[in-house]
Amino acid sequence: KGPITVGHDVWIGARAIILSGVTIGNGAVIGAGAIVTGGIPPYAIAVGNPARILRYRFAPDVIDRLQSLKWWDWSDDLIRTRIELLTTMGALSFLNALGPA
């Protein structure tokens, strides 16, 4: 079917299986032992066999803001200056600390 594409900041649990041609969106979480047969949207939590979306990590507006921010493309220097924001705040507080959408 094609290559597997895994976005940025994705967590994949132990013994998960991802079939060919699947795309996993940024920030998604794949549960341990899940068998992923189709695409997983950004910031979705997918579990089971076959994997199904259990829920989303954030509200749609927060997901849109995180996708637009693309913090994973920041320079190392910018990440170092914002490391406290990245590691100690929830997503919404992090986004609000950076300024309006």
C-alpha positions in Angstrom: 0.0 0.0 0.0 2.9 2.4 0.5 5.1 3.9 3.2 4.0 4.6 6.8 4.0 8.3 7.7 4.4 9.3 11.3 3.9 12.9 12.3 5.7 14.9 14.9 5.3 14.4 18.7 3.6 11.0 18.2 3.6 8.4 20.9 3.4 4.7 19.9 2.8 2.1 22.6 4.7 -1.2 22.9 3.8 -3.9 20.4 1.6 -1.6 18.3 1.4 -2.7 14.7 1.0 -0.1 11.9 0.1 -1.4 8.5 1.6 -0.1 5.3 0.2 3.1 3.8 -1.0 4.5 7.1 -0.5 8.1 8.1 -0.5 9.0 11.8 -1.0 12.7 12.4 1.0 15.0 14.6 0.5 14.6 18.3 -1.4 11.3 18.0 -1.1 8.6 20.6 -1.3 4.9 19.6 -2.1 2.5 22.5 0.1 -0.5 23.3 -0.8 -3.5 21.2 -3.0 -1.5 18.8 -3.3 -2.6 15.2 -3.5 0.5 13.1 -5.1 -0.2 9.7 -6.1 3.3 8.6 -5.1 6.9 9.1 -5.1 8.5 12.5 -5.9 12.3 12.7 -3.7 14.8 14.5 -3.9 14.6 18.3 -6.2 11.5 18.3 -5.8 8.7 20.8 -6.3 5.4 19.1 -6.5 2.0 20.7 -7.5 -1.6 20.0 -7.6 -4.1 17.2 -8.3 -2.7 14.8 -7.3 0.7 16.2 -10.2 3.1 16.7 -10.2 6.7 17.9 -11.0 6.7 21.6 -10.9 10.5 21.9 -8.9 13.5 21.1 -6.2 14.9 23.3 -7.5 18.5 22.9 -10.4 20.5 21.7 -10.5 21.2 18.0 -9.5 24.9 18.4 -6.4 23.8 20.4 -5.5 21.2 17.8 -5.7 23.8 15.1 -3.5 26.2 17.0 -0.9 23.5 17.7 -0.9 22.5 14.1 -0.3 26.1 13.0 2.4 26.7 15.6 4.6 23.8 14.4 6.8 24.1 17.5 8.6 21.0 16.3 10.2 23.1 13.6 11.6 25.6 16.0 15.3 26.1 16.2 17.2 24.5 19.1 17.9 28.0 20.5 14.2 28.9 20.5 13.3 25.7 22.2 15.9 26.3 24.9 14.4 29.8 25.6 10.9 28.3 25.8 11.7 25.0 27.5 9.8 25.9 30.6 6.7 26.7 28.7 7.0 23.4 26.7 7.5 21.2 29.8 5.5 22.7 32.6 2.2 24.0 31.1 -0.8 22.4 29.6 -1.4 22.9 25.9 -3.9 25.7 26.3 -1.8 27.6 28.8 1.3 27.1 26.6 -0.6 28.5 23.6 -2.0 31.4 25.6 1.5 32.3 26.9 2.7 32.6 23.4 0.1 35.1 22.5 -3.3 35.3 20.6 -4.2 32.8 18.0 
